[in-house]
Amino acid sequence: MKPEIRKTSQISPEQSVVCIIGNDHIPERLNLTKAEIGYAQNQLKAKDEYIFINSYNRCIYLIRLKDENIHYKVREELRRTSYNIRKLIRENNHTELVITYENTYSEAIIDFTEGLLLSFYSFDKYKTVAGKDDKKSYPLTIWLHGDIADPEISWLINLTDAVYFTRDLIKEPVNQLNATSLASEIKKIGNSAGFSVEVLTKGKIEALKMGGLLAVNKGSVDPPVFCILEWHPEKSLNKKPIVLVGKGIVYDTGGLNIKTGDFMAGMNEDMAGAATVTGVMHTLAKCNIPLHVIGLIPSTDNRPGGNAYTQGDIITMFNRMTVEIGNTDAEGRLILADALSYASKYSPELIIDIATLTGSAAMTFGNQAIAVMTNADRKYISLLEECGNDVYERIAELPFWEEYGELLKSDVADTKNIGGREAGAIIAGKFLEKFAEYPLIHMDIAGTEMLKKDDYYRLKNGSASGLRLLSTFLRRIAAKYSDKK
């Protein structure tokens, strides 16, 4: 249960408070006793990460900002500190908690609250412990005290809401969330947030001849879907839309090239790109960002049953290009390729795809950076990097040289779906580039999404990687358009 966020202009003596301070001054409005002030000052000299004061009827948490010249690192330290004290805050069962600041930047309370909310998330839908429904998740209400603009509070609420339901979708097992039920969930979210959702079922997909999506689906008993999400406000600032494409493999066994050992564990997370695109669309619509954005989500599972596609098959894609299948476990790029080709009908300004695509990206950057490849204008990458630093979903760019595309040559078809063992993440990106007729940013989140342990508030087994980054990126693009008017 996510706490309710509200704004307040005053703090009562009975309320528990988190106070973020930029120096060693303790504000009088906290109403601490002389003994408590003395204790706090001694702890501040010791440079502890935080100071906890347990009074008779309330708790005070003092967070001293670290000395750091780079502002985005200060912001990230606050989010990480919130993760480190989340258990202590929960254990004290506050019905409400005030977050305020003193002698530091006003958005500090937004950064801390964001980290705290993302750290509080849990997925217990299928736990059947007696009395679970009677338990409340404390604090019930978080009050923000300070000079914070209402749009920033709205952004915080809607963005963290999106992370919560995106994580929920990612964590659902495939026996509860196949491609069809994923489409149903996306429609519900669209209806709630205010963006449109059209779901193309198998018959329409066959009529469109989306050979990549249909090939991957051949081993499944469940039909594929292709979801078209659209946020098009009346006063949108861009003449050409931005198209987001999310990989929707609801479970990946590897197909006939079946995954071995423990590599199949957690493959319900392979639709994280689809869930993330949905979360971004929700945030844009709820915050009424004046930007025309379209989301495309091809979805199926990848199984070895039935008439499953095989190595050596030659398939014809939506854009009529033929592909020789070199490995059935390179399925994500096939369904994304159809969606990238479909995106051309919108004559977009930019296409961005996001996917848990390759183990190569994870091996290259670990969990510290989203692998990015692009042929788009450098202004987009500069802005994406800036936003990545600010929300600390950092990007690392891999080369997109044409020589890598040579490794996809086929003797029998227009291209293959795999290259050699080397440069796997880049080659996957080069394959996708063949199907994108407009500028493309390819984001491989395999390393940052599929976490085996918590990376602070980026929680294991489904962190919703890239959602905060793309939402912020699109919000700032809208702001740049607005500045030009």
NORDA-V977559 format. One record per backbone hydrogen bond with DSSP energy under -1.0 kcal/mol. CO is the residue of the C=O (numbers start at 1). NH is the residue of the N-H. E is the energy in kcal/mol with one decimal. If there is no record, write none. Layout:
co: {CO & CO}
nh: {NH & NH}
e: {E & E}
This chain:
co: {4 & 6 & 12 & 16 & 17 & 18 & 19 & 20 & 21 & 27 & 28 & 33 & 34 & 35 & 36 & 37 & 38 & 39 & 40 & 41 & 42 & 43 & 44 & 51 & 53 & 58 & 59 & 60 & 61 & 62 & 63 & 70 & 71 & 72 & 73 & 74 & 75 & 76 & 77 & 78 & 79 & 80 & 81 & 85 & 86 & 87 & 88 & 90 & 95 & 97 & 98 & 99 & 100 & 102 & 105 & 106 & 107 & 108 & 109 & 110 & 111 & 112 & 113 & 114 & 115 & 116 & 124 & 129 & 131 & 132 & 140 & 141 & 142 & 143 & 144 & 146 & 149 & 150 & 151 & 152 & 153 & 154 & 155 & 156 & 157 & 158 & 159 & 160 & 161 & 162 & 163 & 164 & 165 & 166 & 167 & 168 & 173 & 173 & 178 & 179 & 180 & 181 & 182 & 183 & 184 & 185 & 186 & 187 & 188 & 189 & 190 & 190 & 196 & 198 & 200 & 201 & 202 & 203 & 204 & 205 & 209 & 210 & 211 & 212 & 213 & 215 & 217 & 218 & 225 & 226 & 227 & 228 & 229 & 230 & 231 & 233 & 241 & 242 & 243 & 244 & 245 & 247 & 248 & 248 & 251 & 253 & 254 & 256 & 260 & 264 & 266 & 267 & 269 & 270 & 271 & 272 & 273 & 274 & 275 & 276 & 277 & 278 & 279 & 280 & 281 & 282 & 283 & 284 & 285 & 289 & 290 & 292 & 293 & 294 & 295 & 296 & 297 & 298 & 299 & 300 & 302 & 305 & 310 & 313 & 315 & 317 & 321 & 322 & 323 & 324 & 325 & 327 & 331 & 332 & 333 & 334 & 335 & 336 & 337 & 338 & 339 & 341 & 342 & 343 & 344 & 350 & 351 & 352 & 353 & 354 & 355 & 355 & 358 & 359 & 360 & 361 & 362 & 365 & 370 & 371 & 372 & 373 & 377 & 378 & 379 & 380 & 381 & 382 & 383 & 384 & 385 & 386 & 387 & 388 & 394 & 396 & 401 & 404 & 405 & 406 & 408 & 415 & 423 & 424 & 425 & 426 & 427 & 428 & 429 & 430 & 432 & 433 & 439 & 440 & 441 & 442 & 443 & 444 & 445 & 446 & 449 & 451 & 455 & 457 & 458 & 464 & 466 & 467 & 468 & 469 & 470 & 471 & 472 & 473 & 474 & 475 & 476 & 477 & 478 & 479 & 480 & 482}
nh: {142 & 144 & 15 & 98 & 61 & 100 & 63 & 102 & 65 & 30 & 31 & 37 & 38 & 39 & 40 & 41 & 42 & 43 & 44 & 45 & 46 & 48 & 47 & 62 & 60 & 55 & 17 & 53 & 19 & 51 & 21 & 74 & 75 & 76 & 77 & 78 & 79 & 80 & 81 & 82 & 83 & 84 & 85 & 89 & 90 & 91 & 92 & 93 & 141 & 143 & 18 & 145 & 20 & 22 & 108 & 109 & 111 & 112 & 113 & 114 & 115 & 116 & 117 & 118 & 119 & 120 & 127 & 132 & 134 & 135 & 4 & 97 & 6 & 99 & 8 & 148 & 153 & 154 & 155 & 156 & 157 & 158 & 159 & 160 & 161 & 162 & 163 & 164 & 165 & 166 & 167 & 168 & 169 & 170 & 171 & 172 & 176 & 177 & 182 & 183 & 184 & 185 & 186 & 187 & 188 & 189 & 190 & 191 & 192 & 193 & 194 & 195 & 230 & 228 & 226 & 205 & 206 & 207 & 208 & 210 & 211 & 214 & 215 & 216 & 217 & 218 & 220 & 307 & 299 & 200 & 297 & 198 & 295 & 196 & 293 & 236 & 349 & 294 & 352 & 296 & 354 & 274 & 250 & 300 & 302 & 259 & 257 & 258 & 263 & 267 & 269 & 270 & 272 & 249 & 275 & 276 & 277 & 278 & 279 & 280 & 281 & 282 & 283 & 284 & 285 & 286 & 287 & 289 & 288 & 291 & 237 & 242 & 231 & 244 & 229 & 246 & 227 & 248 & 225 & 250 & 253 & 308 & 313 & 325 & 323 & 320 & 317 & 415 & 315 & 417 & 312 & 330 & 335 & 336 & 337 & 338 & 339 & 340 & 341 & 342 & 343 & 344 & 345 & 346 & 347 & 243 & 441 & 245 & 443 & 247 & 357 & 445 & 362 & 363 & 364 & 365 & 366 & 368 & 396 & 444 & 398 & 442 & 380 & 382 & 383 & 384 & 385 & 386 & 387 & 388 & 389 & 390 & 391 & 393 & 370 & 372 & 404 & 407 & 408 & 409 & 416 & 324 & 427 & 428 & 429 & 430 & 431 & 432 & 433 & 434 & 435 & 436 & 351 & 375 & 353 & 373 & 355 & 371 & 449 & 450 & 451 & 461 & 458 & 459 & 455 & 467 & 470 & 471 & 472 & 473 & 474 & 475 & 476 & 477 & 478 & 479 & 480 & 481 & 482 & 483 & 484 & 485}
e: {-3.2 & -3.0 & -1.5 & -2.6 & -2.9 & -2.8 & -2.8 & -2.3 & -2.4 & -1.3 & -2.4 & -2.6 & -2.5 & -2.2 & -2.5 & -2.6 & -1.9 & -2.1 & -2.3 & -1.7 & -1.1 & -1.4 & -1.3 & -2.8 & -2.8 & -1.9 & -2.1 & -3.0 & -3.0 & -2.4 & -2.9 & -1.4 & -2.1 & -1.8 & -2.2 & -1.6 & -1.7 & -2.5 & -2.4 & -2.1 & -1.5 & -2.0 & -1.5 & -2.3 & -2.4 & -2.7 & -1.2 & -1.9 & -1.4 & -2.9 & -3.3 & -2.7 & -2.2 & -2.1 & -1.6 & -1.2 & -2.3 & -2.5 & -2.0 & -2.6 & -2.1 & -2.3 & -2.9 & -2.4 & -1.7 & -1.8 & -1.6 & -2.1 & -1.5 & -1.4 & -2.7 & -2.0 & -2.6 & -2.9 & -2.4 & -1.9 & -1.4 & -2.7 & -2.4 & -2.2 & -2.5 & -2.7 & -2.7 & -2.2 & -2.1 & -1.9 & -2.0 & -2.2 & -2.3 & -2.2 & -2.5 & -2.1 & -2.3 & -2.3 & -2.2 & -1.0 & -1.9 & -1.6 & -2.3 & -2.1 & -1.7 & -2.2 & -2.4 & -2.1 & -2.0 & -2.3 & -2.5 & -2.5 & -2.1 & -2.7 & -2.9 & -1.2 & -2.2 & -3.0 & -1.9 & -2.3 & -2.8 & -2.0 & -2.2 & -1.8 & -1.7 & -2.3 & -2.0 & -2.1 & -1.5 & -1.1 & -2.3 & -1.1 & -2.7 & -3.1 & -2.6 & -2.4 & -2.9 & -2.3 & -2.4 & -1.5 & -2.5 & -2.5 & -2.8 & -3.1 & -2.5 & -2.1 & -1.1 & -1.3 & -2.9 & -3.1 & -1.0 & -1.5 & -2.1 & -1.7 & -2.1 & -1.1 & -1.9 & -1.1 & -2.2 & -2.6 & -2.3 & -1.9 & -2.2 & -2.5 & -2.3 & -2.2 & -2.1 & -2.4 & -2.3 & -2.8 & -1.9 & -2.5 & -1.1 & -2.5 & -2.6 & -1.9 & -2.9 & -3.5 & -3.4 & -2.2 & -2.9 & -1.3 & -2.1 & -1.6 & -2.4 & -1.1 & -1.8 & -3.0 & -2.6 & -2.1 & -3.0 & -1.1 & -2.4 & -1.6 & -3.3 & -1.3 & -1.7 & -2.2 & -1.9 & -1.4 & -1.5 & -2.8 & -2.2 & -2.3 & -1.8 & -1.3 & -1.6 & -1.8 & -1.7 & -2.6 & -2.4 & -2.6 & -2.4 & -1.6 & -1.6 & -2.5 & -1.0 & -2.5 & -1.9 & -2.4 & -2.1 & -1.6 & -2.5 & -2.9 & -2.8 & -3.2 & -1.4 & -2.6 & -1.8 & -2.6 & -2.6 & -2.1 & -2.7 & -2.4 & -2.0 & -2.1 & -2.3 & -1.6 & -2.8 & -2.4 & -1.3 & -1.2 & -1.7 & -1.4 & -2.1 & -3.0 & -2.6 & -2.0 & -1.7 & -2.5 & -2.2 & -1.8 & -2.1 & -1.1 & -1.8 & -1.0 & -2.6 & -1.7 & -2.3 & -2.0 & -2.1 & -1.7 & -2.2 & -1.2 & -1.9 & -2.4 & -1.8 & -1.1 & -3.2 & -1.6 & -2.7 & -2.3 & -2.1 & -2.6 & -2.5 & -2.0 & -2.2 & -1.8 & -2.2 & -1.8 & -2.2 & -2.2 & -2.3 & -2.2 & -1.2 & -1.0}
